[in-house]
Amino acid sequence: MKLSDLIDKKISKIRFNYAFENEYGMQEFQSQIRLSNGKIVLLPKHPDDDLDLIEDYSNNKSVTFDKAQRCGLTSRLMFRNKQIRDIHFRYADNEHVMDSSAILELDNGKFITENNSGPKGLADVNLVIMNKTQFQELALADNEIQIRSLRKDILNN
């Protein structure tokens, strides 16, 4: 399954794994997404449309989906059976920002991403759920960073 194949798919469940300390002494957060077709993928980290997301999940998951932690009920209801409308990535100087995860735009107007690593006690690592206004503020917050749409960049070429 390619990155562009995620667009228009529905999310069945999102689970996560949080580690207070990884092998580098950093806290780590990893989101896992089960799609309505039963396939499981990690929240994408790179706009490479040639990457096989199923293989990436198999090779890079921290724990299996069934052993990962469930999100709170409010969050689960917010994205269950919601369609992925677009996928956004951060860019600086026309290069993808390597330490950031994709931002999934859902058909209910919510945007989800993750802060996936940082120093213990100094960084907030977790699932981030934004509304459209928060997403737009994020896009305007830093003049050095651009947020690009996968639908516009890849699918319309």
C-alpha positions in Angstrom: 0.0 0.0 0.0 1.4 3.3 -1.1 1.1 6.6 0.7 -1.3 8.0 -1.8 -3.5 4.9 -1.3 -4.3 6.2 2.2 -6.3 9.1 0.7 -10.1 8.3 0.8 -9.5 5.3 3.1 -11.5 5.1 6.4 -9.9 4.8 9.8 -11.2 2.0 11.9 -9.0 2.5 15.0 -5.9 4.4 16.2 -3.7 3.0 18.9 -0.3 4.1 20.2 2.8 3.1 22.0 4.5 5.4 24.4 8.0 4.7 25.8 9.4 7.0 28.5 12.9 6.2 27.4 14.2 4.6 24.2 17.7 3.5 23.4 18.8 7.1 22.9 17.4 8.3 26.3 14.5 10.1 24.6 10.8 9.6 25.1 9.0 8.2 22.1 5.4 8.0 20.8 4.2 5.9 17.8 0.7 6.0 16.3 -0.7 2.9 14.6 -3.7 3.2 12.3 -6.0 0.3 11.5 -7.9 1.1 8.3 -11.5 -0.1 7.6 -10.0 -2.7 5.2 -8.1 -4.3 8.2 -4.6 -3.1 7.1 -2.4 -1.4 9.7 0.0 1.4 9.1 2.1 3.8 11.1 1.4 7.5 10.9 3.5 8.3 7.8 6.8 10.2 8.4 7.9 10.8 4.8 6.1 11.9 1.6 7.7 9.1 -0.5 4.9 7.6 -2.5 7.0 4.5 -3.3 7.3 3.4 0.3 5.2 0.3 1.1 3.3 1.3 4.3 2.4 -2.3 5.2 6.1 -3.3 5.0 7.1 -0.1 6.9 4.7 -1.1 9.7 6.0 -4.6 9.9 9.6 -3.4 10.1 9.2 -0.4 12.4 6.4 -1.0 14.8 7.3 -0.8 18.5 4.6 -3.3 19.5 1.8 -5.1 17.7 -1.4 -3.2 17.2 -3.3 -5.5 19.6 -0.7 -4.7 22.3 -0.7 -1.0 21.7 -2.6 1.4 24.0 -6.1 2.6 23.1 -6.8 6.3 22.8 -9.4 7.9 25.1 -13.1 7.4 24.2 -13.6 11.0 23.0 -10.6 10.7 20.6 -11.7 7.3 19.4 -15.1 8.6 18.5 -13.6 11.6 16.7 -11.7 9.5 14.1 -13.5 6.1 14.0 -15.0 5.5 10.5 -13.7 8.9 9.3 -12.2 9.2 5.8 -8.7 10.5 5.2 -9.3 13.4 2.8 -5.6 14.5 2.5 -2.2 14.1 3.9 0.0 17.1 4.7 3.8 17.2 5.3 6.1 20.0 6.6 8.8 21.4 4.4 11.7 23.8 5.0 13.7 25.2 2.1 11.8 22.9 -0.3 13.0 19.8 1.7 10.8 17.5 3.8 11.3 18.1 7.5 12.6 14.7 8.6 11.7 14.7 12.3 8.0 15.4 11.7 5.0 13.1 11.1 2.3 13.6 8.5 -0.8 15.4 9.3 -3.9 13.5 8.3 -6.9 15.6 7.2 -10.2 13.8 8.0 -13.6 14.3 6.5 -15.0 15.6 9.8 -12.7 18.7 9.7 -10.2 17.2 12.2 -6.5 16.9 11.6 -4.3 14.4 13.4 -0.6 14.1 13.7 1.9 13.1 16.4 4.9 14.5 18.3 6.9 11.4 18.2 10.1 12.0 20.2 11.8 14.4 22.5 13.8 14.8 25.7 12.2 13.3 28.8 10.1 15.8 30.7 10.9 18.6 28.2 8.8 17.6 25.2 5.2 16.8 24.8 5.0 13.5 22.8 1.5 12.4 22.0 -1.3 12.3 19.4 -2.2 15.8 18.3 -5.8 16.4 17.2 -6.5 19.8 15.7 -9.5 21.5 14.1 -9.2 23.5 10.9 -8.4 26.8 12.6 -5.6 25.2 14.7 -4.2 23.6 11.5 -4.3 26.9 9.7 -2.5 28.6 12.7 0.1 25.8 12.6 0.6 26.5 8.9 1.1 30.2 9.5 3.1 29.9 12.7 6.6 29.7 11.2 7.7 31.5 8.0 10.5 28.9 7.5 8.1 26.0 7.4 5.6 25.2 4.6 2.8 22.6 4.9 2.1 20.9 1.6 -0.8 18.8 0.6 -0.1 15.3 -0.8 -3.3 15.4 -2.8 -2.1 18.5 -4.6 1.6 17.6 -4.9 1.4 14.0 -6.0 -2.1 13.1 -7.1 -2.6 16.2 -9.3 0.6 15.8 -11.2 
